[in-house]
């Protein structure tokens, strides 16, 4: 798509047929990078866009202008995304999950219930630190996106996310297999660190990959 | 939520539910057709912005007032059709009573003939 926009103007003018399908496909890819739109939502919006283009072309508009007017009318992908967000409330879920995890860790660290009573003050600090790291990690996706590769294809992006998360799973399992000599509270601290970093990093990873793809597509669109 | 030429944003948002339920009570429809219909009915005074309709439809569906199904249209293109549920018909009756109550109060104040509920 970037290649097409770099064509010399003369060639563009000689191009008699506007590639409507490619334009719709670009638009669809841009939607795919928006985290709040499910594939069913996108499919529905695309049928809408095609209806709108068809109607304009029937009343005599050329393909390019019909496409541009229809896109203008339906709203930019970002605006659509924020409208759909009102339904999904993705951030709310993320915050709840993080709060649950951190709340549990803090509860154990502060009240030391049952067998956790032998938690030392150093271990308490360690638990607090792991909570802080998890919260910090979960927010790094916002700016970390710029360092992530932009994987435009949604399925490939999901596959990359799952691959990295599985590797982390395998890594933490390997670490936890070496816990024979640990006391219960030591084990708890180790598991909490593993879990908090895992959750924080996963949240950052998924958001970062989405943002990287979104940015790339927006740049390509505005060339 | 919507772009309008005549109606205020709040009024358009509030009226989207009874309008959608009433349109679907008259038969199944899909997003593009619904927007055309609303524009036609209001003589262009209610202009729903295309992409904003779907979140409202999805909300009504989540509340069980409407249902949806992908179906192939005559043109061969698949479209997501919405139709009203029995809960939706009940909700429409309530909406109807409430809107007519507002309408009739205003009619009396403006000395216009009210309609029977």
Interface residues (C-beta under 8 A of the other chain):
Chain A: X40 X41 X43 X44 X45 X47 X48 X50 X51 X52 X73 X74 X75 X79 X80 X83 X84 X86 X87
Chain B: X1 X30 X31 X32 X49 X50 X51 X52 X54 X55 X58 X59 X62 X77 X78 X79 X80
